[in-house]
């Protein structure tokens, strides 16, 4: 089965309304319940004329006795849909498979995806008012879920993969029947929120090398060995050649920006949710993966961190290497909805990966990449882990997250608890 890169697909347009002379369409999202319906501005549907035509055709069929139905400025809805403005279904058929869950089992099974769907839409809209309201109502939803027992799930052995991702990243669940998160979108580069501008290449400093770069072309210390493995100690920044340099892409000093070279597999663990394993042997000091996601401001990270605290998740990673004496952080990477395999790296008190601050596209000390390198030799099939309290960039240090969770790393040096 192939995983699509798009996060959401439109099932159909099911309504139209006019507010302040602007047209909005009611969208039913493919694979989601009717409670997930949203009203979207007409401008958001540019290029989807076929969907609009299908809606108008269906509207005419259902309202053949109203000749001006297509030009009406009042709200019009197709049958078998739900209007989120009033949270009431419109002639829902009794055998509709997409009706809202009624039993405790259905409620518990659908709660995580419903929370993710709602929060993801708030994040996309960047609505602080909606986010605050959502967080206020979240306690009630989580309270009902407590004490409900999830039934045993059947095994599944199908392998999925991400289209267009090289080397491959596969997905396997041999533990239960929980599907891979449908809200997660795999990306191959950082995504910048509307409040964050990409680094300006005009301020980059080129190296002085002519022809082949020397081992120390940007700093006094040598970054990489001839085989590409890392030489500097954790806690030291990595300065790679950049777009201002005249050297080729194959330069010895462009390891991280050339990307991952190791195939990976996202797999379901018994106690830690999803994890990641190496599908090839990895040498000590070898670059494994970069932490990708949406680059947001520290202020936005504080807000999102409140939601993650509630549901016991951590996907915020601070760019804190350049933090001054006041420990202030300017940028945070959030991989909750957008990310790569590193989103699924689990914690270990004795990890096999270290994280480093890497500079190659920014002259701003507060903006750096976060790259994971092998702390030791890693065998094929071994789970890749990081220390959530490690340096060079840290999970949620600048956000409000203060959670404490049981650790299942099974390391002899296990601290028993994960503090976030």
Secondary structure, DSSP 8 states (H G I E B T S, - for coil): -EE-S-S--EEEEEEEEEETTEEEEEEEETTS-GGG-EEEEGGGGTT-HHHHHHHHHHHHHHTTT-TTTTT--S-EE-SSEEETTTTEEES--TT-TT----SHHHHHHHHHHHHHHHHHHHHHHT-HHHHHHHHHHHHHHHHHHTT-----------EEEETT-SS-EEEE--S------TT-EE-SS-EE-TT-----GGG-------SS--TTSSSSS--B-TTS-B-S-TTS-EE---TTS-S-TT-TT-HHHH---S-EEEEE-SSSSEEEEESS-B-TT-EEEE--SEEEEHHHHHHHHHHHHHHT---EEE--TT--TT----EEEE-SSEE-GGGG-EE-TT-SEEEEEEESS---TT--EEEEEESS-B-TT-B-EE-TT-SSS-BSTTSS---EEE-----TT--SEEE-
